[in-house]
Amino acid sequence: MIQRLVKRVRAWFAVEDPEDRIEGSGEAITSPQHRRSAEAEAELERLQEAAEETERT
């Protein structure tokens, strides 16, 4: 009885076609405020520096 239950649960969670799997970067998903990529952080820093240069002149 338990074996049948385990089989049904496995079948229910199984992904038949590997193409249907969701692929990601493997990084943990955190709250939206912490989802920025390294490239986005670098761009924000560059923009902030450019704005500070503009204020100085």
N, CA, C and O atoms as CSV, one atom per row, in Angstrom:
chain,resi,resn,atom,element,x,y,z
A,1,MET,N,N,0.827,-1.186,0.000
A,1,MET,CA,C,0.000,0.000,0.000
A,1,MET,C,C,0.871,1.250,0.000
A,1,MET,O,O,0.612,2.195,-0.745
A,2,ILE,N,N,1.895,1.251,0.831
A,2,ILE,CA,C,2.789,2.413,0.897
A,2,ILE,C,C,3.567,2.547,-0.409
A,2,ILE,O,O,3.816,3.657,-0.879
A,3,GLN,N,N,3.948,1.411,-0.992
A,3,GLN,CA,C,4.684,1.452,-2.253
A,3,GLN,C,C,3.837,2.083,-3.357
A,3,GLN,O,O,4.346,2.860,-4.165
A,4,ARG,N,N,2.562,1.755,-3.392
A,4,ARG,CA,C,1.675,2.341,-4.399
A,4,ARG,C,C,1.542,3.833,-4.186
A,4,ARG,O,O,1.515,4.602,-5.146
A,5,LEU,N,N,1.457,4.245,-2.933
A,5,LEU,CA,C,1.355,5.663,-2.616
A,5,LEU,C,C,2.622,6.399,-3.050
A,5,LEU,O,O,2.554,7.480,-3.634
A,6,VAL,N,N,3.765,5.806,-2.760
A,6,VAL,CA,C,5.041,6.417,-3.149
A,6,VAL,C,C,5.131,6.519,-4.673
A,6,VAL,O,O,5.567,7.544,-5.198
A,7,LYS,N,N,4.728,5.478,-5.379
A,7,LYS,CA,C,4.743,5.499,-6.849
A,7,LYS,C,C,3.841,6.602,-7.388
A,7,LYS,O,O,4.214,7.308,-8.325
A,8,ARG,N,N,2.666,6.752,-6.805
A,8,ARG,CA,C,1.730,7.783,-7.273
A,8,ARG,C,C,2.279,9.175,-7.013
A,8,ARG,O,O,2.142,10.066,-7.851
A,9,VAL,N,N,2.904,9.366,-5.849
A,9,VAL,CA,C,3.476,10.671,-5.539
A,9,VAL,C,C,4.642,10.976,-6.487
A,9,VAL,O,O,4.763,12.095,-6.986
A,10,ARG,N,N,5.494,9.983,-6.731
A,10,ARG,CA,C,6.605,10.183,-7.665
A,10,ARG,C,C,6.096,10.501,-9.066
A,10,ARG,O,O,6.623,11.391,-9.734
A,11,ALA,N,N,5.091,9.787,-9.503
A,11,ALA,CA,C,4.527,10.034,-10.828
A,11,ALA,C,C,3.899,11.420,-10.905
A,11,ALA,O,O,3.962,12.081,-11.942
A,12,TRP,N,N,3.302,11.851,-9.821
A,12,TRP,CA,C,2.645,13.155,-9.796
A,12,TRP,C,C,3.676,14.278,-9.897
A,12,TRP,O,O,3.432,15.284,-10.564
A,13,PHE,N,N,4.829,14.114,-9.239
A,13,PHE,CA,C,5.869,15.144,-9.244
A,13,PHE,C,C,6.845,15.011,-10.411
A,13,PHE,O,O,7.607,15.940,-10.679
A,14,ALA,N,N,6.836,13.898,-11.093
A,14,ALA,CA,C,7.808,13.656,-12.156
A,14,ALA,C,C,7.565,14.585,-13.339
A,14,ALA,O,O,6.429,14.932,-13.663
A,15,VAL,N,N,8.657,14.973,-13.968
A,15,VAL,CA,C,8.585,15.745,-15.200
A,15,VAL,C,C,8.952,14.775,-16.313
A,15,VAL,O,O,10.091,14.318,-16.412
A,16,GLU,N,N,7.975,14.474,-17.137
A,16,GLU,CA,C,8.178,13.474,-18.176
A,16,GLU,C,C,9.200,13.933,-19.208
A,16,GLU,O,O,10.116,13.187,-19.553
A,17,ASP,N,N,9.049,15.131,-19.690
A,17,ASP,CA,C,9.897,15.634,-20.751
A,17,ASP,C,C,10.905,16.620,-20.177
A,17,ASP,O,O,10.498,17.618,-19.581
A,18,PRO,N,N,12.198,16.382,-20.334
A,18,PRO,CA,C,13.198,17.313,-19.799
A,18,PRO,C,C,13.044,18.721,-20.361
A,18,PRO,O,O,13.481,19.685,-19.732
A,19,GLU,N,N,12.431,18.855,-21.535
A,19,GLU,CA,C,12.213,20.175,-22.128
A,19,GLU,C,C,11.226,21.001,-21.307
A,19,GLU,O,O,11.217,22.229,-21.401
A,20,ASP,N,N,10.396,20.335,-20.503
A,20,ASP,CA,C,9.404,21.034,-19.695
A,20,ASP,C,C,9.979,21.557,-18.386
A,20,ASP,O,O,9.296,22.263,-17.644
A,21,ARG,N,N,11.220,21.219,-18.101
A,21,ARG,CA,C,11.825,21.652,-16.847
A,21,ARG,C,C,12.184,23.130,-16.905
A,21,ARG,O,O,12.549,23.663,-17.953
A,22,ILE,N,N,12.074,23.755,-15.784
A,22,ILE,CA,C,12.440,25.156,-15.678
A,22,ILE,C,C,13.913,25.219,-15.324
A,22,ILE,O,O,14.345,24.643,-14.326
A,23,GLU,N,N,14.675,25.910,-16.134
A,23,GLU,CA,C,16.099,26.034,-15.880
A,23,GLU,C,C,16.394,27.429,-15.381
A,23,GLU,O,O,15.775,28.401,-15.815
A,24,GLY,N,N,17.317,27.520,-14.491
A,24,GLY,CA,C,17.694,28.815,-13.952
A,24,GLY,C,C,19.186,28.879,-13.710
A,24,GLY,O,O,19.935,27.983,-14.097
A,25,SER,N,N,19.599,29.938,-13.072
A,25,SER,CA,C,21.017,30.144,-12.814
A,25,SER,C,C,21.516,29.278,-11.669
A,25,SER,O,O,22.721,29.074,-11.524
A,26,GLY,N,N,20.613,28.775,-10.866
A,26,GLY,CA,C,21.015,27.978,-9.722
A,26,GLY,C,C,21.176,28.808,-8.457
A,26,GLY,O,O,21.390,28.272,-7.370
A,27,GLU,N,N,21.068,30.125,-8.616
A,27,GLU,CA,C,21.177,30.986,-7.444
A,27,GLU,C,C,19.854,30.985,-6.683
A,27,GLU,O,O,18.780,30.822,-7.262
A,28,ALA,N,N,19.962,31.166,-5.397
A,28,ALA,CA,C,18.750,31.231,-4.581
A,28,ALA,C,C,17.969,32.497,-4.911
A,28,ALA,O,O,18.553,33.553,-5.149
A,29,ILE,N,N,16.665,32.383,-4.923
A,29,ILE,CA,C,15.813,33.537,-5.165
A,29,ILE,C,C,15.497,34.161,-3.819
A,29,ILE,O,O,14.975,33.509,-2.915
A,30,THR,N,N,15.819,35.416,-3.712
A,30,THR,CA,C,15.565,36.129,-2.463
A,30,THR,C,C,14.479,37.166,-2.697
A,30,THR,O,O,13.814,37.158,-3.733
A,31,SER,N,N,14.306,38.037,-1.756
A,31,SER,CA,C,13.282,39.062,-1.900
A,31,SER,C,C,13.608,39.946,-3.100
A,31,SER,O,O,14.773,40.044,-3.487
A,32,PRO,N,N,12.606,40.592,-3.698
A,32,PRO,CA,C,12.824,41.396,-4.900
A,32,PRO,C,C,13.888,42.485,-4.730
A,32,PRO,O,O,14.569,42.825,-5.697
A,33,GLN,N,N,14.040,43.026,-3.552
A,33,GLN,CA,C,15.032,44.078,-3.369
A,33,GLN,C,C,16.460,43.553,-3.432
A,33,GLN,O,O,17.399,44.343,-3.539
A,34,HIS,N,N,16.641,42.256,-3.368
A,34,HIS,CA,C,17.979,41.672,-3.428
A,34,HIS,C,C,18.226,40.903,-4.726
A,34,HIS,O,O,19.203,40.157,-4.809
A,35,ARG,N,N,17.389,41.056,-5.723
A,35,ARG,CA,C,17.516,40.284,-6.954
A,35,ARG,C,C,18.405,40.935,-8.009
A,35,ARG,O,O,18.573,40.358,-9.083
A,36,ARG,N,N,18.962,42.068,-7.763
A,36,ARG,CA,C,19.749,42.756,-8.776
A,36,ARG,C,C,20.978,41.933,-9.146
A,36,ARG,O,O,21.629,41.326,-8.295
A,37,SER,N,N,21.267,41.935,-10.419
A,37,SER,CA,C,22.445,41.216,-10.888
A,37,SER,C,C,23.687,42.075,-10.689
A,37,SER,O,O,23.594,43.272,-10.418
A,38,ALA,N,N,24.820,41.460,-10.825
A,38,ALA,CA,C,26.087,42.182,-10.677
A,38,ALA,C,C,26.212,43.259,-11.743
A,38,ALA,O,O,26.736,44.342,-11.481
A,39,GLU,N,N,25.725,42.959,-12.961
A,39,GLU,CA,C,25.784,43.951,-14.039
A,39,GLU,C,C,24.913,45.158,-13.720
A,39,GLU,O,O,25.301,46.296,-13.984
A,40,ALA,N,N,23.743,44.911,-13.155
A,40,ALA,CA,C,22.850,46.012,-12.800
A,40,ALA,C,C,23.458,46.856,-11.691
A,40,ALA,O,O,23.358,48.083,-11.718
A,41,GLU,N,N,24.083,46.215,-10.726
A,41,GLU,CA,C,24.739,46.956,-9.639
A,41,GLU,C,C,25.863,47.826,-10.199
A,41,GLU,O,O,26.004,48.982,-9.801
A,42,ALA,N,N,26.658,47.286,-11.111
A,42,ALA,CA,C,27.754,48.052,-11.705
A,42,ALA,C,C,27.211,49.240,-12.495
A,42,ALA,O,O,27.779,50.331,-12.444
A,43,GLU,N,N,26.126,49.035,-13.218
A,43,GLU,CA,C,25.521,50.126,-13.996
A,43,GLU,C,C,24.970,51.212,-13.076
A,43,GLU,O,O,25.128,52.399,-13.364
A,44,LEU,N,N,24.332,50.828,-11.982
A,44,LEU,CA,C,23.831,51.816,-11.027
A,44,LEU,C,C,24.969,52.623,-10.413
A,44,LEU,O,O,24.853,53.835,-10.227
A,45,GLU,N,N,26.053,51.951,-10.105
A,45,GLU,CA,C,27.216,52.647,-9.542
A,45,GLU,C,C,27.803,53.617,-10.563
A,45,GLU,O,O,28.169,54.741,-10.219
A,46,ARG,N,N,27.892,53.180,-11.821
A,46,ARG,CA,C,28.418,54.044,-12.880
A,46,ARG,C,C,27.542,55.273,-13.060
A,46,ARG,O,O,28.053,56.383,-13.211
A,47,LEU,N,N,26.235,55.086,-13.046
A,47,LEU,CA,C,25.306,56.203,-13.199
A,47,LEU,C,C,25.398,57.171,-12.022
A,47,LEU,O,O,25.303,58.386,-12.197
A,48,GLN,N,N,25.582,56.627,-10.834
A,48,GLN,CA,C,25.709,57.484,-9.658
A,48,GLN,C,C,26.988,58.316,-9.738
A,48,GLN,O,O,26.985,59.501,-9.405
A,49,GLU,N,N,28.073,57.696,-10.179
A,49,GLU,CA,C,29.331,58.426,-10.330
A,49,GLU,C,C,29.202,59.511,-11.383
A,49,GLU,O,O,29.725,60.612,-11.209
A,50,ALA,N,N,28.504,59.206,-12.485
A,50,ALA,CA,C,28.310,60.193,-13.544
A,50,ALA,C,C,27.473,61.365,-13.027
A,50,ALA,O,O,27.744,62.518,-13.363
A,51,ALA,N,N,26.458,61.072,-12.214
A,51,ALA,CA,C,25.625,62.133,-11.654
A,51,ALA,C,C,26.431,63.004,-10.693
A,51,ALA,O,O,26.232,64.219,-10.659
A,52,GLU,N,N,27.323,62.419,-9.923
A,52,GLU,CA,C,28.172,63.184,-9.004
A,52,GLU,C,C,29.132,64.065,-9.781
A,52,GLU,O,O,29.391,65.199,-9.378
A,53,GLU,N,N,29.675,63.553,-10.912
A,53,GLU,CA,C,30.560,64.362,-11.753
A,53,GLU,C,C,29.805,65.567,-12.328
A,53,GLU,O,O,30.343,66.672,-12.396
A,54,THR,N,N,28.570,65.340,-12.736
A,54,THR,CA,C,27.762,66.420,-13.294
A,54,THR,C,C,27.480,67.481,-12.242
A,54,THR,O,O,27.481,68.672,-12.550
A,55,GLU,N,N,27.242,67.069,-11.019
A,55,GLU,CA,C,26.962,68.019,-9.928
A,55,GLU,C,C,28.191,68.850,-9.609
A,55,GLU,O,O,28.053,70.014,-9.233
A,56,ARG,N,N,29.386,68.296,-9.746
A,56,ARG,CA,C,30.618,69.007,-9.418
A,56,ARG,C,C,30.914,70.096,-10.427
A,56,ARG,O,O,31.544,71.094,-10.077
A,57,THR,N,N,30.484,69.940,-11.662
A,57,THR,CA,C,30.808,70.930,-12.700
A,57,THR,C,C,29.742,71.972,-12.852
A,57,THR,O,O,29.870,72.871,-13.683
